[in-house]
Amino acid sequence: MKEKEILEMQRLIDEGVRRAQIRLWQRAGAANQSLVVCRNGKIVEMVPEVEVEQGLADSSCGDPLARRRALR
C-alpha cells in the first residue's frame, strides 16, 4: 500500500471510532446511564449532560453517583 492509502484508511478508521463514541454517549444519555472509561491510567465514570437539562445537576453537586440516585 502507498503511504497516502494508509493515511486515508487510518482517517476512515478514526472517523468510525469517533462516530461510535458519539452514538454510545447519546445512548447513555437517553437511558440516564453513565459510562466508565479509562483515561490516563485512571478509571473514570462519565455522566452525559442530559441530566443538566432535566434540572438534576443542582441537587447532585457534580457527583455522578448522586445524579444516578436522584434519577431513581
N, C-alpha and C positions, 0 to 999 in steps of 0.2 A: 504494500500500500504506500501511496505517496503521503508525505507529511501533511499536505493540505486535506487529504481524505481522512486521515487520522484525527486532525483537529476538528473537522466537521462532524465526525462521528462522536467525538467527545463532547462537542457542543450540544448535539442532539440528546445524548445520554444525560448531561447535566440539566437540560431543559425538562426532560421527562421526570427526573428526580424532583426538581423544583415543583412541577405541577402536582406530583403525587403528594408532596408535603403540604401543599396548599389544600388539596382535597381532604387530606387527613385532618388538618387543622379545622376546616369548615365542618366536617362531620362531627368532630369532638365538640365544637361549639354548639351545633344544632342539638346534640344529645346531652348537653350540660355535663360533659366529661372533661377530664384533664388528660394531658399527655405526659408521660415520663420519658425523659431523654437523658443521654449522657453528653455533657458539654464540658470540655476542658478537663476531662477525667472525673467530673463530679456528676452524680445523679441529681436531676432537677425535675420537679413537677411543674409543668406549664399549663396554665388555665387560659383558654381563649377568652377574649374580651367581651363575649356575648353577655356575660353577667353584668358588666358595667352598664350596658344598655337597659338591662332589666332593673337597675337600681339596687343591686345587691352589694355593690362594692363598698358602700358606706358602712354597712354593718359588719363587713368581714375584715377590715383593717389590713388588706393585702395578703392575708394568709389563705393559700389555696384550699387547705382543709376546712377552714372556717366557711369559705364560699360554698364548698360542697355540702356542709352541714346546713347552711342557710337554705339550700335548694330543697332539702327534704322536708 
